[in-house]
C-alpha cells in the first residue's frame, strides 16, 4: 500500500505517526521519513555517529527518507538540517516517541474528573529517554488534524502534526529541543468543514503581551514558596468566626509609574504594605486571568490558567502571592466561569464546533455582554473549569475565588426576552447543569483546599447559596449581600430631610441577614459607568458629603457580615473610577480625605480586634436591635455581640445634632467609647458627646438609659461592660 505523503504535505494527515519517524520492515530493515519543507538537505546520525544524507522523495517535496538496516538507526534519531542559506541546526525526530498520556489520564478527563488537568493538557517541559523538550496536549475531538505551530517551525502547520488519542479527542506531541519561553499555538482543521483555524492553548499557563495572543511554555522549575506557615494556619482557621475585610483592587489602575502599568514586583513592594497598614485581611484582585482587552477589566477571560503578562511572569505573580502571605495578607481572585469572549484565537468554536459553549444561541450566548456561555453539562467543560479553580488555589496558592455573575449561570432566562430561552427538562427556568457544576466546584475546591473561600456574586434571592450541597445548597463559603448594598446606597443618596420616609431601607435587611453567610460589598461596580464615587453619591455640602461617607463606612463595619471595599473608597476618592488612570492619590494632601483614610484604618483594626464586630457575623445571636423605630430623627442603635462581650452602635443619619438623646439599653456597669466618626482625628467636629449612664437598680428588671449628644451624620461605637 503506497504511503500517502501528500496528506502530510497538504496538512490533512490524521495520523502522522503512521508515516513519519522510524518503522520496522521485518526484523532486519526499517523505513524512516521526515518532513522538512524548509530544508535544502537532511542527514541522519547512525548509531556509530556517522551521518547519512537522506534522499528527498521526488514526488513529495520536503519529504526526506528511505529504507535502512534496522541496526544502523538510533531509537531516537538525530537529524542535521541544512537550510538554503547553508546554515545548520540539529533536532531529534519527534515522531519516534511513544504516546506519553496515560490511559488513566484520558479516562479521568472523559469522565470529567481529572482535576489536575493543567498537568495533563497544555505545554510542559519534560525529558523523555534523556531527550529534553516540550510535550504538548490539547482537547479537540472534532478536528481531523491538529498541529503545534510556533517560531520554531515558522508557524507552519505542516511541520508538527500531533498524534490523536482517539478515545476522547485529545491530541499530543513531544517536540525535542523546545524550552521554557518558546511561543506556540495550535493549528486545527475541522473534520467536517475542513476549515483551518489557529488557536491559543486553553490550558496555557503564560501568554505573550497583548495584543499578541500566543501561549508561552513555562519553566518546569518549581517555585520556592516561603508561605508554609500561612498555608498550615489557613487550614486550621475558623473563617466563619474570624474577621474578613477585603480590599478589592484593579491592579492596572491602583498606581502607575509615569503612566505605565505596575508590575507584580512593584505591586509587591507597594500594594502589600499599604493594604497591611490599613488593616485589611485580604486583597481581592479583579480578574488577572489573561485577557486581550484592557477595558474588560479581565472579565472577558481567554487564559483560564494564566496570570496576565501585563504585569509580569507567572513566577513574579507567585512571588506577589508569597510575599502577601508572609505579610499576613490573603489573596483572592475574581474568577469568571459564567461566560467567555468570542475572540477567534481563543475558546469560541475551538475545534470548528461549539466545543466549550452551546450550539444553540438560546443557551450559548449572553445577550447583555455579547459573550458565550459554557456548556456546564459537558463533562470535559465542567472539568476544565473546576481544574482552573484548583490551579489558582493550588499552583498559585490563592486563598479563594470570588465567582462572578452566578445569577446569570443559575437562570436559563437570565436577561432574556420571552421565547429567547430554552427551559430545563422539567420545564423550569433553573439551569440544572450549572447548579450541578457549582455544587461540584465548591465541594471539590474546599475539600482539597480546606480554609479557602469560594464567594458568590449572586444578586437574586436564590436560596441556600452558602449552604452545603448535602443540605440542598450550592456550597459557597459566602455570598455578596447585594440587597443590603443597594438599599444602603439608595438610602444614603436621599437628602437627609427625606430619610425618615425611607427608614425601612435600614431595617429590612435584618429580616434576611442570617439566611446566608454574607459579604457586605462596596465594589468596583458601584463607582463606575456614571454611578459616581462613594463620596459623590453623598448629598449635601462638602462637610456633609465627608460626614456621610464616614457614617456609611462605620455602618458597613458594624453591620453583620464580612466586608469588602473597592480601592480609593478608603480615602474618599472624589472622581469616578477610571480603569485607564491611577487613583487620585493627590487628594490625600487634603485634611478631609486624610480623615477618611484615618477612619478606614481605625474601622479595619477595630473590626479585626473587637470580637463583638466579627465573631458572630453569620449568626442572629450576634445582633440585637436596641432601637430601630426612631424614623422621625433617623437614628438607629443596635448591639453587636460576641460569646462574652457586647458593643452598642448608635447612628445619626441627619445633619442635626441630637442633644440629650436618650436610648433605652440593657443593664450594664460601665462603658467605653471605642470609635466616634465625629472625632477631630477623622476631621469631624469633635462634638462633646457628654454621655451619661442612667442605671436602674440591680435585679430590678428595668432597663438602663444612655443620654448623650449624637453629632450630626455620625456613628458612635461603645463597649458595654456588664
C-alpha positions as CSV (number, residue, x, y, z in Angstrom):
1,X,0.0,0.0,0.0
2,X,1.6,3.3,-1.0
3,X,2.4,5.8,1.7
4,X,0.2,8.9,1.5
5,X,2.9,11.6,2.0
6,X,0.7,14.0,0.1
7,X,-1.6,14.1,3.1
8,X,1.4,15.3,5.2
9,X,2.3,18.0,2.6
10,X,-1.3,19.2,2.4
11,X,-1.6,19.2,6.2
12,X,-4.6,16.9,6.3
13,X,-2.9,13.8,7.9
14,X,-5.0,12.4,10.8
15,X,-2.2,10.0,11.9
16,X,1.2,11.5,11.1
17,X,3.0,8.8,13.2
18,X,1.9,6.2,10.7
19,X,4.1,7.8,8.0
20,X,6.8,9.8,9.8
21,X,9.5,8.5,12.0
22,X,11.1,5.1,12.2
23,X,9.0,2.0,11.2
24,X,10.2,-1.6,11.1
25,X,10.1,-3.6,7.8
26,X,10.6,-7.0,9.2
27,X,13.4,-8.0,11.6
28,X,16.3,-6.6,9.6
29,X,15.2,-3.4,8.0
30,X,13.2,-0.2,8.7
31,X,12.0,2.8,6.9
32,X,12.5,6.4,8.1
33,X,10.9,9.6,6.8
34,X,10.8,13.2,8.0
35,X,9.0,16.2,6.6
36,X,11.3,19.3,6.5
37,X,9.9,21.7,3.8
38,X,12.3,24.4,4.9
39,X,15.4,22.2,4.3
40,X,17.9,22.0,1.5
41,X,19.5,18.9,2.8
42,X,18.7,16.5,5.7
43,X,21.1,14.0,7.2
44,X,20.5,11.4,9.9
45,X,23.0,10.2,12.5
46,X,23.7,6.5,12.8
47,X,24.3,4.5,16.0
48,X,28.0,4.9,15.2
49,X,27.8,8.6,15.0
50,X,28.1,8.8,11.2
51,X,25.9,11.0,9.1
52,X,23.8,9.6,6.3
53,X,22.2,12.0,3.9
54,X,18.5,11.3,3.5
55,X,17.1,11.2,0.0
56,X,14.4,13.6,-0.9
57,X,11.3,11.9,-2.3
58,X,10.9,13.2,-5.9
59,X,7.1,13.3,-5.9
60,X,6.8,14.7,-2.4
61,X,8.6,18.0,-1.9
62,X,10.0,18.3,1.7
63,X,9.8,14.5,2.5
64,X,13.2,13.0,3.1
65,X,14.0,9.4,3.9
66,X,14.2,5.8,2.7
67,X,15.0,2.3,3.9
68,X,17.9,1.4,6.2
69,X,19.3,-1.6,8.1
70,X,17.4,-1.6,11.3
71,X,20.6,-1.7,13.4
72,X,22.0,1.4,11.8
73,X,19.4,3.9,13.1
74,X,19.1,5.1,16.7
75,X,15.9,4.6,18.6
76,X,15.6,8.4,18.8
77,X,17.2,9.6,15.5
78,X,19.1,12.9,15.4
79,X,18.7,14.9,12.2
80,X,21.0,17.6,10.8
81,X,19.1,20.1,8.9
82,X,20.8,22.3,6.3
83,X,18.8,25.4,5.1
84,X,19.1,27.0,1.7
85,X,21.4,29.7,3.1
86,X,23.7,26.7,4.2
87,X,23.1,27.3,8.0
88,X,22.8,24.1,10.0
89,X,20.8,23.0,13.1
90,X,20.2,19.7,14.8
91,X,16.9,18.2,16.0
92,X,15.8,14.9,17.5
93,X,12.9,13.4,15.4
94,X,9.6,14.0,17.3
95,X,7.9,11.1,15.6
96,X,10.0,8.4,17.3
97,X,8.4,8.8,20.7
98,X,5.7,6.7,22.2
99,X,2.4,8.2,23.5
100,X,3.0,10.0,26.8
101,X,-0.5,10.5,28.1
102,X,-1.6,7.6,30.3
103,X,-4.9,5.7,29.8
104,X,-5.9,6.8,33.4
105,X,-5.4,10.5,32.4
106,X,-7.6,10.0,29.3
107,X,-10.2,8.1,31.3
108,X,-10.5,10.7,34.1
109,X,-10.8,13.5,31.6
110,X,-13.5,11.7,29.7
111,X,-15.4,11.2,33.0
112,X,-14.9,14.9,33.9
113,X,-12.8,14.0,37.0
114,X,-9.2,15.0,36.0
115,X,-8.8,17.8,38.5
116,X,-5.1,18.2,37.8
117,X,-5.9,18.9,34.1
118,X,-3.2,21.6,33.8
119,X,-0.6,18.8,34.3
120,X,-2.1,16.7,31.5
121,X,-3.0,19.3,28.8
122,X,-1.1,22.3,27.7
123,X,2.7,22.6,27.3
124,X,5.2,21.2,29.7
125,X,9.0,21.0,29.7
126,X,10.0,17.3,30.0
127,X,12.8,14.8,29.4
128,X,11.9,11.6,27.7
129,X,14.6,8.9,27.3
130,X,17.2,11.6,28.2
131,X,15.9,13.9,25.4
132,X,14.8,17.3,26.7
133,X,11.9,19.1,25.0
134,X,8.3,20.1,25.5
135,X,5.2,17.9,25.4
136,X,2.0,19.4,24.1
137,X,-1.6,18.1,24.5
138,X,-4.9,19.7,23.6
139,X,-8.6,18.6,23.5
140,X,-10.1,19.0,20.0
141,X,-12.4,16.0,19.4
142,X,-13.9,17.4,16.2
143,X,-10.6,18.0,14.4
144,X,-9.2,15.8,11.7
145,X,-5.7,17.3,12.2
146,X,-4.1,19.4,14.9
147,X,-0.5,20.8,14.7
148,X,1.7,22.7,17.1
149,X,2.9,25.9,15.5
150,X,5.4,28.5,16.7
151,X,8.6,30.4,15.9
152,X,10.4,27.0,16.0
153,X,8.7,25.9,12.8
154,X,7.9,29.3,11.2
155,X,4.2,28.8,12.2
156,X,3.9,26.1,9.6
157,X,1.1,23.7,10.5
158,X,2.5,21.0,8.2
159,X,5.7,20.6,10.3
160,X,4.4,19.3,13.6
161,X,1.1,17.5,13.3
162,X,0.0,15.8,16.5
163,X,-1.0,12.2,17.5
164,X,-4.7,11.7,18.1
165,X,-5.7,9.7,21.1
166,X,-8.9,8.7,19.5
167,X,-10.7,7.6,22.7
168,X,-11.7,11.2,23.7
169,X,-10.3,13.6,21.1
170,X,-7.0,14.6,22.9
171,X,-4.0,15.3,20.7
172,X,-0.4,15.1,21.8
173,X,3.1,15.6,20.6
174,X,6.6,15.7,22.2
175,X,8.9,18.1,20.4
176,X,12.5,17.8,21.4
177,X,14.7,20.8,21.8
178,X,12.0,23.3,22.8
179,X,12.3,25.1,26.2
180,X,10.6,27.5,28.5
181,X,9.8,30.8,26.8
182,X,9.0,29.3,23.4
183,X,5.8,30.7,21.9
184,X,3.2,28.3,20.4
185,X,-0.4,27.9,19.2
186,X,-2.4,25.0,17.8
187,X,-3.5,24.9,14.2
188,X,-6.8,23.0,14.0
189,X,-8.5,21.5,10.9
190,X,-12.2,20.7,11.4
191,X,-13.1,17.2,10.2
192,X,-16.5,18.2,8.7
193,X,-15.9,21.6,7.1
194,X,-12.1,21.2,6.6
195,X,-11.8,24.8,7.8
196,X,-8.5,25.7,9.5
197,X,-8.0,28.0,12.5
198,X,-5.1,28.9,14.7
199,X,-5.9,28.8,18.4
200,X,-4.2,29.6,21.6
201,X,-3.8,27.0,24.3
202,X,-6.9,26.7,26.5
203,X,-4.7,25.4,29.3
204,X,-1.8,27.8,28.6
205,X,-0.1,29.0,31.7
206,X,1.6,32.0,30.2
207,X,0.9,34.3,27.2
208,X,2.8,36.9,25.3
209,X,1.8,40.5,25.9
210,X,-1.4,41.7,24.3
211,X,-2.3,42.4,21.6
212,X,-0.3,39.2,20.7
213,X,-2.0,36.0,21.8
214,X,0.4,33.1,21.6
215,X,1.0,30.9,24.6
216,X,4.4,30.7,26.2
217,X,6.0,27.5,27.5
218,X,6.5,27.9,31.3
219,X,9.5,26.6,33.2
220,X,9.3,23.2,34.9
221,X,11.5,24.5,37.8
222,X,9.4,24.5,41.0
223,X,8.8,27.9,42.6
224,X,10.4,28.2,46.0
225,X,7.4,29.1,48.2
226,X,8.0,30.6,51.7
227,X,4.4,30.6,52.9
228,X,4.2,27.2,54.5
229,X,3.2,28.6,57.9
230,X,0.4,30.6,56.3
231,X,-1.0,27.6,54.5
232,X,-0.9,25.5,57.6
233,X,-2.6,28.3,59.6
234,X,-5.2,28.7,56.9
235,X,-6.3,25.1,57.1
236,X,-6.9,25.5,60.8
237,X,-8.6,28.9,60.7
238,X,-12.3,29.1,61.7
239,X,-13.2,31.6,59.0
240,X,-16.8,31.7,60.0
241,X,-15.9,33.4,63.3
242,X,-12.8,35.4,62.3
243,X,-12.6,38.8,60.6
244,X,-12.6,39.1,56.9
245,X,-12.3,42.6,55.4
246,X,-11.3,42.6,51.8
247,X,-9.6,45.3,49.7
248,X,-10.8,45.0,46.1
249,X,-8.1,46.1,43.6
250,X,-7.8,46.6,39.8
251,X,-4.0,46.2,39.5
252,X,-3.7,48.2,36.4
253,X,-5.1,51.4,37.9
254,X,-4.2,51.3,41.6
255,X,-1.0,53.1,40.9
256,X,1.0,53.7,37.7
257,X,4.6,54.7,37.1
258,X,4.9,57.5,34.6
259,X,1.7,56.3,33.1
260,X,2.9,52.7,32.7
261,X,1.2,49.7,34.2
262,X,2.7,48.5,37.5
263,X,4.5,45.2,37.7
264,X,3.9,42.3,40.1
265,X,7.3,43.1,41.6
266,X,6.3,46.8,42.1
267,X,2.9,45.9,43.5
268,X,4.5,43.5,46.0
269,X,6.7,46.4,47.2
270,X,3.9,49.0,47.4
271,X,0.4,47.5,47.4
272,X,1.0,44.8,50.0
273,X,2.5,47.1,52.7
274,X,-0.3,49.6,52.1
275,X,-3.1,47.1,52.5
276,X,-1.5,45.6,55.6
277,X,-1.1,49.1,57.2
278,X,-4.8,49.8,56.5
279,X,-5.7,46.6,58.4
280,X,-7.4,44.6,55.7
281,X,-7.2,40.8,55.9
282,X,-7.4,40.1,52.1
283,X,-6.7,41.6,48.7
284,X,-9.3,40.7,46.1
285,X,-7.9,41.1,42.5
286,X,-10.2,42.0,39.7
287,X,-9.6,39.2,37.1
288,X,-5.9,38.9,36.3
289,X,-6.6,35.7,34.2
290,X,-5.2,36.5,30.8
291,X,-7.5,38.7,28.6
292,X,-7.0,40.6,25.4
293,X,-8.9,43.8,26.1
294,X,-7.9,46.1,28.9
295,X,-11.3,47.7,29.0
296,X,-13.0,44.4,30.0
297,X,-11.1,44.7,33.4
298,X,-10.3,41.0,33.0
299,X,-13.9,39.8,32.8
300,X,-13.5,38.5,29.2
301,X,-11.0,35.8,30.0
302,X,-9.1,33.9,27.3
303,X,-6.5,32.3,29.6
304,X,-8.1,30.4,32.4
305,X,-4.8,29.1,33.7
306,X,-2.5,32.1,33.2
307,X,-1.9,35.3,35.2
308,X,-1.9,38.2,32.7
309,X,1.5,39.1,31.3
310,X,0.6,42.8,31.5
311,X,2.2,42.9,34.9
312,X,4.9,40.2,34.6
313,X,5.5,36.5,34.6
314,X,3.8,33.7,36.4
315,X,6.8,33.4,38.7
316,X,6.5,37.0,39.6
317,X,2.8,36.6,40.3
318,X,3.6,33.7,42.6
319,X,6.2,35.9,44.3
320,X,3.5,38.6,44.8
321,X,1.2,36.0,46.5
322,X,4.0,34.6,48.5
323,X,5.0,38.0,49.9
324,X,1.4,38.8,50.7
325,X,1.1,35.6,52.7
326,X,4.3,36.3,54.5
327,X,3.0,39.7,55.4
328,X,-0.2,38.1,56.9
329,X,-2.4,39.0,53.9
330,X,-4.7,36.7,52.0
331,X,-5.2,36.9,48.2
332,X,-8.5,36.3,46.5
333,X,-9.2,36.3,42.7
334,X,-12.2,37.4,40.9
335,X,-12.8,34.3,38.7
336,X,-15.2,34.2,35.7
337,X,-16.8,30.9,34.8
338,X,-20.1,32.4,33.7
339,X,-19.0,33.4,30.1
340,X,-16.1,33.8,27.7
341,X,-15.4,36.1,24.7
342,X,-15.9,35.3,21.1
343,X,-12.3,36.1,20.1
344,X,-11.4,33.8,17.2
345,X,-8.0,32.9,18.7
346,X,-9.5,31.5,21.9
347,X,-12.2,29.1,23.1
348,X,-15.1,30.1,20.8
349,X,-15.8,27.2,18.3
350,X,-12.4,25.9,19.3
351,X,-12.2,22.9,17.0
352,X,-14.7,24.3,14.5
353,X,-17.7,23.3,16.6
354,X,-19.3,24.7,19.7
355,X,-16.9,22.7,22.0
356,X,-16.9,24.8,25.2
357,X,-20.2,26.6,24.5
358,X,-23.7,25.5,23.5
359,X,-24.5,25.4,19.8
360,X,-28.0,27.0,20.2
361,X,-27.6,30.7,21.0
362,X,-30.7,30.5,23.3
363,X,-28.4,28.5,25.6
364,X,-25.0,29.6,24.4
365,X,-24.9,33.4,24.2
366,X,-25.2,36.2,26.7
367,X,-27.3,38.9,25.2
368,X,-26.1,41.6,27.6
369,X,-22.4,41.1,27.2
370,X,-22.0,39.6,23.7
371,X,-20.1,36.6,25.2
372,X,-20.6,32.9,25.1
373,X,-21.9,30.6,27.9
374,X,-20.0,27.4,28.9
375,X,-21.8,24.1,28.4
376,X,-21.7,23.0,32.0
377,X,-23.4,19.7,31.2
378,X,-20.4,18.6,29.1
379,X,-18.1,16.7,31.5
380,X,-14.9,17.9,29.9
381,X,-16.0,21.5,30.1
382,X,-17.0,21.4,33.8
383,X,-13.7,19.5,34.3
384,X,-11.9,22.4,32.6
385,X,-13.4,25.0,34.8
386,X,-13.0,23.1,38.1
387,X,-9.4,22.4,37.2
388,X,-8.9,26.1,36.5
389,X,-10.2,27.0,40.0
390,X,-8.0,24.3,41.6
391,X,-5.0,25.6,39.6
392,X,-5.3,29.1,41.2
393,X,-5.8,27.6,44.6
394,X,-3.1,25.0,44.5
395,X,-0.4,26.2,42.0
396,X,-0.8,29.9,42.7
397,X,-1.6,29.4,46.4
398,X,-4.6,31.8,46.3
399,X,-6.8,31.8,49.3
400,X,-10.1,31.8,47.5
401,X,-12.1,32.9,44.5
402,X,-15.0,35.3,44.0
403,X,-17.2,33.7,41.4
404,X,-18.5,36.4,39.0
405,X,-22.1,36.6,37.7
406,X,-23.5,33.5,39.4
407,X,-27.1,34.6,38.8
408,X,-26.5,34.5,35.1
409,X,-25.4,30.9,35.5
410,X,-28.4,29.8,37.6
411,X,-31.3,31.1,35.4
412,X,-31.8,30.0,31.8
413,X,-33.9,33.1,31.2
414,X,-31.4,35.5,32.7
415,X,-31.7,38.8,30.9
416,X,-33.7,37.2,28.0
417,X,-36.9,38.1,26.3
418,X,-39.8,35.7,26.2
419,X,-39.1,32.9,23.7
420,X,-35.4,33.6,23.7
421,X,-34.5,30.8,26.1
422,X,-35.0,27.1,26.5
423,X,-36.5,25.5,29.6
424,X,-34.9,22.7,31.5
425,X,-36.0,19.1,31.3
426,X,-38.8,19.8,33.8
427,X,-40.0,23.0,32.0
428,X,-38.4,25.3,34.5
429,X,-36.0,28.3,34.2
430,X,-33.3,26.9,36.5
431,X,-30.1,25.8,34.8
432,X,-29.8,22.3,36.3
433,X,-26.4,21.7,34.7
434,X,-24.9,24.9,36.1
435,X,-26.3,24.0,39.6
436,X,-24.6,20.7,39.4
437,X,-21.4,22.3,38.3
438,X,-21.4,24.9,41.1
439,X,-22.0,22.3,43.7
440,X,-19.2,20.1,42.4
441,X,-16.9,23.2,42.2
442,X,-17.5,24.1,45.8
443,X,-17.3,20.7,47.2
444,X,-14.1,19.7,45.3
445,X,-12.2,23.0,45.9
446,X,-13.0,23.3,49.6
447,X,-12.4,19.6,50.2
448,X,-9.0,19.6,48.6
449,X,-8.0,23.0,50.0
450,X,-9.6,23.5,53.4
451,X,-9.7,27.1,54.6
452,X,-10.0,28.6,51.1
453,X,-13.1,30.7,50.4
454,X,-15.4,30.5,47.3
455,X,-17.6,33.6,47.3
456,X,-20.6,34.0,45.1
457,X,-21.6,37.3,43.4
458,X,-25.3,36.3,43.3
459,X,-27.8,39.1,43.0
460,X,-31.1,37.3,43.4
461,X,-33.0,35.5,46.2
462,X,-31.8,32.0,45.2
463,X,-32.0,30.1,48.4
464,X,-29.1,28.4,50.3
465,X,-26.3,29.8,48.2
466,X,-23.9,29.4,51.1
467,X,-25.3,26.1,52.5
468,X,-23.6,22.8,51.9
469,X,-24.7,20.8,48.8
470,X,-25.7,17.8,51.1
471,X,-28.3,20.2,52.7
472,X,-29.6,21.3,49.4
473,X,-27.4,24.4,49.0
474,X,-24.9,25.5,46.3
475,X,-22.0,25.1,48.7
476,X,-20.4,28.6,48.5
477,X,-18.5,29.8,51.5
478,X,-20.1,33.2,51.3
479,X,-22.4,35.4,49.1
480,X,-22.3,39.1,48.3
481,X,-25.2,40.9,50.0
482,X,-26.4,42.9,47.0
483,X,-29.7,43.7,48.6
484,X,-28.1,45.4,51.6
485,X,-25.7,47.2,49.3
486,X,-28.5,48.6,47.0
487,X,-30.8,49.5,49.9
488,X,-27.9,51.2,51.8
489,X,-26.7,53.3,48.8
490,X,-30.2,54.3,47.9
491,X,-30.8,55.4,51.4
492,X,-27.6,57.5,51.7
493,X,-28.3,59.2,48.3
494,X,-31.5,60.6,49.8
495,X,-31.4,64.1,51.1
496,X,-31.3,63.6,54.9
497,X,-34.6,65.5,55.3
498,X,-36.3,62.7,53.4
499,X,-34.5,59.8,55.1
500,X,-37.3,59.4,57.7
501,X,-39.5,58.2,54.8
502,X,-37.0,55.5,53.8
503,X,-36.2,54.2,57.3
504,X,-37.2,50.7,56.3
505,X,-34.1,50.5,54.0
506,X,-32.0,50.5,57.2
507,X,-34.1,47.8,58.9
508,X,-35.4,45.5,56.2
509,X,-32.1,43.7,55.7
510,X,-32.1,42.2,59.2
511,X,-35.1,40.1,58.1
512,X,-32.7,38.0,55.9
513,X,-29.2,38.9,57.2
514,X,-28.6,35.5,58.7
515,X,-30.1,33.3,55.9
516,X,-26.7,33.3,54.1
517,X,-23.0,33.9,55.0
518,X,-23.0,37.4,53.7
519,X,-20.2,39.7,52.5
520,X,-21.2,43.4,52.5
521,X,-19.7,44.8,49.3
522,X,-19.0,48.4,48.1
523,X,-17.3,47.1,45.0
524,X,-16.0,48.5,41.7
525,X,-19.4,48.1,40.1
526,X,-20.8,50.9,42.3
527,X,-18.2,53.6,41.4
528,X,-18.1,53.4,37.6
529,X,-20.3,53.9,34.5
530,X,-21.8,57.1,35.6
531,X,-22.6,56.0,39.1
532,X,-20.1,58.3,40.7
533,X,-17.7,57.7,43.6
534,X,-19.0,56.8,47.0
535,X,-18.1,60.3,48.2
536,X,-20.0,62.0,45.4
537,X,-23.1,59.8,45.9
538,X,-23.5,61.5,49.3
539,X,-25.8,64.6,49.4
540,X,-25.1,68.0,50.9
541,X,-22.2,70.4,51.0
542,X,-18.6,69.3,51.3
543,X,-18.6,68.7,55.0
544,X,-21.9,66.7,54.8
545,X,-20.5,64.6,52.0
546,X,-17.5,63.6,54.0
547,X,-19.5,63.1,57.2
548,X,-22.0,60.9,55.3
549,X,-19.1,58.8,53.9
550,X,-17.7,58.4,57.4
551,X,-21.1,57.3,58.6
552,X,-21.5,54.9,55.6
553,X,-18.2,53.2,56.3
554,X,-19.0,52.9,60.1
555,X,-22.4,51.4,59.2
556,X,-20.8,48.8,56.9
557,X,-18.2,47.8,59.5
558,X,-20.7,47.4,62.4
559,X,-23.4,45.6,60.4
560,X,-23.4,41.8,60.4
561,X,-21.3,40.3,57.6
562,X,-17.8,40.3,56.2
563,X,-16.6,43.4,54.5
564,X,-15.4,44.4,51.0
565,X,-14.3,47.9,49.9
566,X,-13.0,48.9,46.5
567,X,-9.8,50.8,46.2
568,X,-10.0,54.5,46.5
569,X,-13.1,54.3,48.7
570,X,-10.8,54.0,51.7
571,X,-9.6,57.6,51.3
572,X,-12.7,59.1,49.7
573,X,-11.7,59.4,46.1
574,X,-13.9,62.0,44.5
575,X,-13.7,61.1,40.9
576,X,-15.4,58.1,39.5
577,X,-13.1,55.1,38.9
578,X,-11.4,55.1,35.5
579,X,-9.5,51.9,34.7
580,X,-7.2,53.9,32.4
581,X,-5.9,56.2,35.2
582,X,-4.3,55.7,38.6
583,X,-6.3,56.5,41.7
584,X,-6.3,60.2,42.8
585,X,-3.6,59.8,45.4
586,X,-3.0,63.5,45.4
587,X,-6.3,64.1,47.3
588,X,-4.6,62.8,50.4
589,X,-2.9,66.2,50.7
590,X,-6.3,67.5,51.9
591,X,-7.4,67.0,55.5
592,X,-10.9,65.7,54.8
593,X,-9.5,62.9,52.7
594,X,-6.9,62.2,55.4
595,X,-9.8,61.9,57.8
596,X,-11.5,59.2,55.6
597,X,-8.2,57.4,55.4
598,X,-7.7,57.5,59.1
599,X,-11.2,56.3,59.7
600,X,-10.9,53.3,57.3
601,X,-7.7,52.2,59.2
602,X,-9.4,52.6,62.5
603,X,-12.5,50.7,61.4
604,X,-10.4,47.9,60.0
605,X,-8.4,47.5,63.1
606,X,-11.4,47.8,65.4
607,X,-13.3,45.2,63.3
608,X,-10.4,42.8,63.5
609,X,-9.6,43.3,67.1
610,X,-13.1,43.6,68.6
611,X,-14.7,40.2,68.7
612,X,-18.2,41.7,69.0
613,X,-17.9,43.0,65.5
614,X,-16.9,39.8,63.8
615,X,-17.3,36.7,65.9
616,X,-21.0,36.2,65.0
617,X,-21.2,37.9,61.6
618,X,-23.3,35.0,60.4
619,X,-25.5,34.2,63.4
620,X,-28.5,36.0,64.7
621,X,-27.2,35.9,68.3
622,X,-24.5,38.4,67.2
623,X,-27.0,41.2,66.6
624,X,-29.9,42.8,68.6
625,X,-31.8,45.9,68.0
626,X,-31.6,48.5,70.7
627,X,-33.9,50.9,68.9
628,X,-34.9,50.6,65.3
629,X,-38.1,52.7,65.4
630,X,-37.0,56.4,65.6
631,X,-37.6,57.2,62.0
632,X,-38.5,60.8,62.8
633,X,-35.0,61.5,64.0
634,X,-33.4,59.0,61.6
635,X,-31.5,57.5,64.5
636,X,-30.9,53.7,65.0
637,X,-29.0,51.8,67.6
638,X,-28.1,48.1,67.9
639,X,-25.9,45.7,69.8
640,X,-23.2,43.6,68.3
641,X,-22.3,40.6,70.4
642,X,-19.6,38.0,70.8
643,X,-20.0,35.0,73.0
644,X,-18.8,37.1,76.0
645,X,-18.9,40.8,75.1
646,X,-21.3,43.5,73.8
647,X,-20.9,46.7,71.8
648,X,-23.5,49.3,71.3
649,X,-23.7,51.1,67.9
650,X,-25.5,54.5,67.6
651,X,-26.0,56.1,64.2
652,X,-27.4,59.5,63.4
653,X,-28.3,59.8,59.7
654,X,-29.2,63.5,59.7
655,X,-27.0,66.6,59.8
656,X,-28.7,67.6,63.1
657,X,-27.1,67.5,66.5
658,X,-29.3,65.3,68.7
659,X,-28.8,66.8,72.1
660,X,-29.5,64.9,75.3
661,X,-30.8,62.0,73.3
662,X,-32.0,59.1,75.4
663,X,-31.6,55.4,74.4
664,X,-33.1,52.6,76.5
665,X,-30.4,49.9,76.9
666,X,-29.8,46.6,78.6
667,X,-28.4,46.8,82.1
668,X,-24.6,47.3,82.3
669,X,-22.0,48.6,84.7
670,X,-19.7,50.7,82.6
671,X,-18.9,51.7,79.0
672,X,-16.1,52.9,76.8
673,X,-16.2,54.9,73.6
674,X,-14.3,52.8,71.0
675,X,-14.9,55.0,68.0
676,X,-16.6,58.2,67.1
677,X,-16.7,59.2,63.5
678,X,-17.1,62.9,64.5
679,X,-13.7,62.8,66.1
680,X,-11.2,65.5,65.1
681,X,-8.8,62.7,64.1
682,X,-11.3,61.9,61.3
683,X,-11.9,65.6,60.5
684,X,-15.2,65.7,62.3
685,X,-16.5,68.5,64.5
686,X,-15.3,66.8,67.7
687,X,-18.7,67.4,69.3
688,X,-18.7,66.8,73.1
689,X,-20.7,63.6,73.5
690,X,-21.5,64.2,77.2
691,X,-22.6,60.5,77.7
692,X,-24.5,59.8,80.9
693,X,-25.3,56.3,82.1
694,X,-28.7,56.3,83.9
695,X,-28.6,52.9,85.7
696,X,-31.6,51.1,87.1
697,X,-31.4,49.2,90.3
698,X,-29.6,45.9,90.0
699,X,-32.0,43.0,89.6
700,X,-34.9,45.4,89.2
701,X,-35.7,44.0,85.8
702,X,-35.9,47.6,84.4
703,X,-33.8,49.0,81.6
704,X,-30.9,51.3,81.8
705,X,-30.6,54.5,79.8
706,X,-27.9,56.3,78.0
707,X,-28.2,60.0,77.4
708,X,-25.8,61.7,75.0
709,X,-25.3,64.3,72.4
710,X,-25.2,62.5,69.0
711,X,-23.2,64.6,66.5
712,X,-24.6,65.2,63.0
713,X,-24.2,62.4,60.5
714,X,-22.1,60.3,62.9
715,X,-21.6,56.9,64.3
716,X,-20.6,56.1,67.9
717,X,-19.5,52.7,69.0
718,X,-19.5,51.9,72.7
719,X,-18.1,48.9,74.5
720,X,-20.6,47.8,77.1
721,X,-19.3,46.1,80.3
722,X,-21.9,44.2,82.2
